[in-house]
């Protein structure tokens, strides 16, 4: 199933880690949320950095997942 990279990125903006959860990477999403909250309690700017990184990573992961999905769809079309 194809995932929208922009949506994955924006979900992290609204709630840290949800972009990864949307992509099916639940453990990674929860870890990002926990790290973001923990760092936010200590140093607020660190949460901003974690959020920006999570947005970038979710976008990059969704693009990678889409390339794999498209490649699989092409293989299936050729075999049918």
C-alpha angles and dihedrals in degrees: 000000000000119000126206110242093203092052091048089052095047094047088063089054092058097041122003113246098015093106090062092044088053088054091053094255094122098159092050091047093051091046091052090049092050093047092047093051093045093049091044090058090054106031119008098203089057089066089057090053092048090049093051091047092047091051091051093045094048091050092048092046093050091051090050092048090050092052090053092047093049091048091051091048090053092051091051091049091052093050094049 
